[in-house]
Amino acid sequence: MRVGVIQSCYLPWRGYFDFINSVDLFVIYDDVQYSTGSWRNRNRLKTHSGLQWITVPVRLRLGQRIDEVAIGKMSGGHWQEKHRRQLHDALHIAPYCTDAIRLWEAGVARPHTRLTELNVDLIVAVCAYLGINVPIVRSSDYAPCGSGTERLMDLLTRLGATSYLSGPTAKSYIDTSRFQEAGIRLEYKTYDYQPYPQLWGPFEGTVTVLDLISNCGRHAKDYLKSRSPNEVIVP
């Protein structure tokens, strides 16, 4: 069984969903420390005036785990209304804008109190639209032990993984020898994508998947697969 493990993001880019679609089981790594300035609570929109952040307010304590992070309040109104305006401003003339906005509305419909719950609902809603049927679980449900690669290996063992797909940024800290010892295949995901029809000037790929959906609708899945093979480290 091929397992992939990544922390959750708010309205992730298309590479996130290509990653999910590349495994048999996708694990949201939510019981590790939250890092500020990351993609956990924000993403980017391409607008007529350039790239713009769309950010969920959060309440943080030092050393807090991702699954413990609470959604905060925005001064001067509700963050949902601000995001609705931002999305409409960025996407309103795209041919499938309605699809993208409805997906976002479905994801934020519940009264979420924690960031992970919000992110998971949005990810599940987008997967359903794109026809991705991979089971999604959370690492906090398995309570893995240890730290670093040891913790990851404990999680993979509990899940019965025979193959592990990792994001490329993990190369600097994953101990490949542990995978060799355990007989688990290790490979790193590549993110090499064909441009799609897009608004507002030169193509920009590192934006929320809602940009892809608003411009391509159900054909978004045709632009989802990386053109380059993954890098196999431990066969």
C-alpha positions, -999 to +999 in steps of 0.1 A: +000+000+000+013+034-010+009+060+017+015+098+015+017+121+045+015+159+044+004+186+067-029+203+058-032+236+039-059+261+034-072+259-002-041+241-014-026+244-049-031+217-075+001+198-067-014+189-033-043+171-050-020+154-075-002+141-045-034+127-029-043+111-062-009+094-064-014+073-032-037+046-018-040+063+015-035+100+023-026+110+058-030+146+070+000+151+095-019+171+121-003+161+154+031+179+149+040+215+159+023+243+140+047+267+122+038+303+116+042+318+081+034+285+065+006+273+042-015+259+070-038+289+073-033+307+040-029+305+003-026+327-027-050+341-053-041+355-087-060+388-091-060+417-116-036+435-094-012+406-088-009+378-062-028+382-030-029+362+002-061+347+015-056+340+052-076+324+080-071+341+113-058+318+141-052+319+178-018+304+188+000+293+219+038+285+219+045+250+209+010+242+198+002+212+176-016+218+143-047+200+154-049+222+185-049+255+166-081+274+169-096+297+143-095+333+155-116+363+148-110+392+123-113+427+135-140+446+116-161+416+104-161+379+096-132+363+078-156+342+057-171+374+042-137+388+035-127+356+017-159+355-003-151+390-015-115+381-023-125+350-042-152+368-062-128+397-070-101+372-083-124+347-101-156+364-110-150+365-148-136+330-151-160+306-169-164+282-139-163+307-111-196+294-097-181+259-093-151+272-074-172+295-051-197+267-043-169+243-034-155+269-010-189+275+005-194+238+010-161+235+028-168+264+052-204+256+058-199+240+092-192+262+122-155+252+125-136+260+156-102+245+147-081+250+116-075+214+108-113+207+107-118+235+082-088+224+060-100+188+059-135+197+049-122+219+021-098+193+009-125+166+009-149+189-010-123+196-037-113+159-040-150+150-046-152+176-074-120+163-090-131+127-088-103+118-063-116+088-042-085+082-020-092+076+017-081+105+039-071+100+076-054+121+102-022+111+120-036+122+153-060+092+151-030+068+152-009+085+180+025+077+164+055+077+188+090+092+186+102+121+166+115+128+131+119+098+108+113+074+138+079+089+143+071+087+106+082+051+104+060+042+135+030+058+117+037+040+084+041+007+103+007+012+120-009+018+086+007-012+070+025+009+043+047-009+018+056+023-001+059+059+010+055+090-012+071+122+003+071+158-007+105+169-021+113+193+008+117+163+032+149+153+015+170+173+040+158+155+071+144+120+062+168+091+072+166+069+041+184+040+059+153+035+081+133+028+049+159+003+036+158-015+070+120-016+070+117-027+034+095+003+026+098+019-008+106+057-007+100+081-034+098+119-037+069+136-056+077+158-086+056+189-093+059+196-131+027+208-146+012+219-179-001+255-178-039+259-180-060+288-193-057+315-167-068+351-161-047+382-154-015+380-174+014+356-174+008+321-160+013+316-122+010+280-110+015+283-073-020+295-064-050+279-048-066+250-068-098+271-069-080+291-097-076+260-118-112+250-111-127+284-119-109+285-152-113+248-163-142+234-144-145+196-146-116+196-171-093+207-141-084+170-136-068+170-171-042+194-157-036+176-124-009+151-132+028+159-130+046+155-163+078+142-146+082+108-128+087+107-091+123+103-078+127+068-063+153+067-035+146+033-020+132+009-045 
